[in-house]
Amino acid sequence: MGRRSVRGAKVLMTGAASGIGRATALAAADAGALLVLTDIDADGLEDTAEMIREAGGTVLAARALDITDYDAVTSFTADVHAEHDSLDIVMNIAGASTWGTVENLEHRHWRRMVDVNLMGPIHVIENFVPPMIRAGRGGALVNVSSAAGLLALPWHAAYSAGKYGIRGVSEVLRFELERHGISVHLVVPGAVNTPLVRSFELVGVDKEDPRVRRLTAAFTKHAAAPEQVAAAILRGVERNRFLVYTSFDIRVGHWWARKFAFPYEFVVRRMGDRFNRLLASTGN
């Protein structure tokens, strides 16, 4: 059951202006998808749409909006459905990242992580998925979570609040939507070399500190290319996989955490100690 190919499918993609969203939009267009694109970055979104059209792909609609704005998402949905009817595949890719320990995080950090990484996708789901059900043609729903939606990574409490949340939503909808022929896919990337690597907010730590810069550089060095993640997403839909890993290390880490709880907890604590020492020596 579910939509196994993007060819000829009407595909919504959030976060299409850069990173994983842009790479997936380009890959889907190359595979024959008919795209509906959105992102908060109007210029980046326009560039993505132009790249697709220049390569001979089809963009049915593109509109810059903030997915945390329910009314904006609802208005966009109404316009898309009025012109193109219900869609076949919905991909929630847009996201934001803020890291920090609980004593440094402020309410606004927690709120933003939940709004962007959980409520934003929910706004998209509640607007676009019910019409897919009523259309009766089946389809697919793709939600991008994170390794931080599987593992207890240091300083990721606020970020994980949203990413674990969308994991839970996806787990329930996986079974709920099955009877309607709509497959659900949860993407769990580790490090990905996108603008988010350079723009993420690190609360309570000087990002320009040489030690932090070395840590960020090491993170980037081992990060997967957005194109690699895009290929994994499309392959996950084609093969009807619920959990879509984009790198081997996260697959192994998740397996290890489930099978060997004590060693996993030991390593997580050691990681936390290391990060906390860094925080103590570099904090503002």
N, C-alpha and C positions, 0 to 999 in steps of 0.2 A: 504494500500500500504506500501511498505518498507519491509525490512528484520526484522522479528519479533523474531528470535531466532539465537543464535550464534552456535548452534549445526550444525556441518558439514560446517560451514562458514569459509572462509579464512579471517582472521581478522588482520589488521595492528594495532599495538599499539605503540605509542611513549611514552617516559618516563617510559619504562618498567623496569628500573634497581632498582627502589625503590618506596616507598609510594603508591599513588593511582594507578600508572601504574603497579607496580608489583602485587598488590592485585587484580587488574582487570584482568591481564594476567593469574594469577593462577585460578581465578574464571571462566574465560572464557574457559580455558583449561579443567577444571573439568567438564564444561558443554558441552564439545565436540568440541570446536573451534579448527581450524587449524591456528596457530599463526605465524605472521610476526612481529618481535620485533626490536625496536631500542631505543637507549638512548646514551647520550654523555659519560656516565660512562661505560667503557668497562668491568671492573671487575664485577660491579653490574649487568650488562646485562647478562654476562656469568653465573652468579649465578642464575638469574631468569630462564634462559633457561634450566639450569641443574635441577633446582627444578621441572620444568614442565615435563621434560623428565623422571626424576626419579619417578614421580607420574603417569606415563603412558600417559602423554599428548603429543601433537604433535607441534613441532616448525619447521615450514617450512624454516624459515630464521631468522637470528639475526645478526645485524651489528651495531657497535658503530659508531655514527656520530652526528654532530651538526646540528639540524634542521634549524638553521639560515643560513647554508651554502647551498644555492640553488643548486649548482652543485653536492654536495654530495648527497642531497635528490634525485636529478634527476638520478644520476648514480645508486643509490640503487633501485629506481623505475624500471629502465630498466632491471636490473638483476632479480628482483622479477618477473616482467612480462614475461621475457624470459623463466623462469623456471616454473612459476605457473599460468600464465595468469592473468587477472584482478582479483581484490579482491572483496569481498562481503561487508565487513564492515571496515570502517576507523575510528580509535579512536585517536584524538589529545589530549593527556593527559599531555605531557611534559610542564613544566612551571618553572618560576623563580620569585622571589619576592624581591622587594626593596621598602622600605617605607621612607618617609621623606617629609618635607615641601618644598615649592617651593624655598625658599631662601637658602636651604641647598642642594637640588638636583643639580647635575651637568649634563651637556649634556650627558655624558656617561651613567648615570643612566636612563634617559629618553630613550635613544637609545636602551639600552639593554632590557628594559621592552617591547618596541614595537617589537624589533627583535625576542625575544624569545616567547612572549605571543601572538603576532599577525602575524608577517611575517613568523615565523616558521610554524604554522598551515596552513597558506596560501600556503607555499611551498609544504606541504603535499597534500593539497586539489587540487592544480592545476596539480600535477603530478598523483595522484591516482584516483581522481573522474571522469575526462573525460573518461578514459578507462572503468569505471563502467557503464557510460552512454552508451557508444558504445556497450558494451556486452549485454545490454538489459535485464539483470537478476534482476534489482532492487538492493536494498541494503540498507545500513544505514551509516550515517555520524554522529559521536559523537564528539563534541567539548567541552572541559572543560574550562569554564569561571571561575567565582567566585562570591561570594556575593558582591565583589568589582566591579562586572560588572552589579550589580543591584542597589546598594546603595552607597551613598556618604560617605564612611568611612574616618575618619581622617588620614592624612598622605599618602593616597593611590593614589594621582593624577597620578604619573608615572605608577604605577601598573594598575590602572583603565584604563589608555590609551590603554593598550593592551587588557584588559579583557572586556571593553565596546566594543572595536573594534571587537573582535571575536564574541561577542553577536550580533552586527549588521550584520556581515557576515552570521552568522547562521540564523538570522531572514529572510534575503533575500533568502538564499539558501533553507530554509524550503519550500518556495512556488515554487522556480525555479526548484528544483529537484523532486518535488512531481509528476510531469507529467512523470518522468522517473522511478517512483516506488522506489525512494531513499528517505527514511525518514531522518530527521535531528533532532538531540537531543542536547540541550544545558544544560550542567551540571553546577550547580551553588553552589559549596560547600561553607560552612562557614569554621569554624575552623576544621582542620583535623590534626590528630597527625601523621605527617610525618617528615622526616628529614628537610623539608622546614621550619618547625616551629623553628628549632634550627639554620638553616643556612641562614635565610633571612637577608638581609642587611638593617640596620636601620641607615640612614644618619643623622649625626648631634647630635646623642644621644649615650651615653656610655651604651652599652648593658649589661655591668657588674655592672652598678649601681643597688643597692638593690631594688629600686622602679621599675626599668625596669624589673629586674629578677622576681619580684613578679607578674608584669603584664603578663609577658611571661608564668609564671607558671600557672596563672589563665586561660590564653588562652588555654594552653595545657590540663588543667584539664577538660575543657568543650569541648574539641575537639573530633570529631568523629573518630573512628578507620578507617583506610584505607579500611578494609574489609567491613565495613558498606557502605562506598561510592561505592565500587566496586559492591556490591549487588544492590544498587540503580541504578547504571548505566545499569546493565544488565536488571533490572526490567523495567527501562525506555524504553529501546529498545523493550522489549517484549510487553509492553503496549502502544507503539507508543506515548509516551509523548514527547512534544517538550521541555518544561522546566522540568529538572530533579533536584528536591531539594534533598539534602542529609541529611538535618536536619530540624526539625520542626521550629526552631527559624528563619531560613532564609525565610522559606515559609511565616511565620507570618510577619516578617519584610518587605518583599516585598509587601505583601498585604496591610499592614498598610501604607507604603510609597505611594502607589497608591491611597488609599481610603481617607487617612487623611493627606493631604499635610502639613497643618500648624503644627500639633503636630510632624510630622516627621522632619520638618525643625527645630523645637525648640530643639528636642532631638539631632539632628546632630550638631547643634550649641553648645549645652552644652557639647557634646562629644569633639568637636573641642577645646573648652575652656579648658577642662580638659587636653587634650593631649598637648596643647600649654603651659600650666603651667608646665607640666612635662618637656617639651622641654627646657623651660627657666631655670629650676632648675638643669637639668642634661646635657645640651648641652656642646659640646666641645668648 
